[in-house]
């Protein structure tokens, strides 16, 4: 009688250890995803409020989101490395071209800059919706 009881207790302990390991893995993955999320949100916030990102901030963004290809699905990686990054680069172009002498091209870049800033502000909710499924710790 004691052998089956000991085996049952051993099985229960093994099951609990596997549950603990699985939860630890979920937490580790969440922490890594959250770091990428925060890098992107910081860049969006800085660009939307200040109208630009310095070179250092651009490098910080690229370094911060580089693990996304292994932590998120391809749609998030595509968004961070193409969609959002191209808007950041566009914003820098529009900023520099808006400082030239009065011309039709300058006016175009002023309007394009405003459109890009509006797009960036909208990314607060759009980006959250995109990554929401990956930042859940539900069991």
Beta strands, then each sheet from edge to edge (+ up, - down):
end
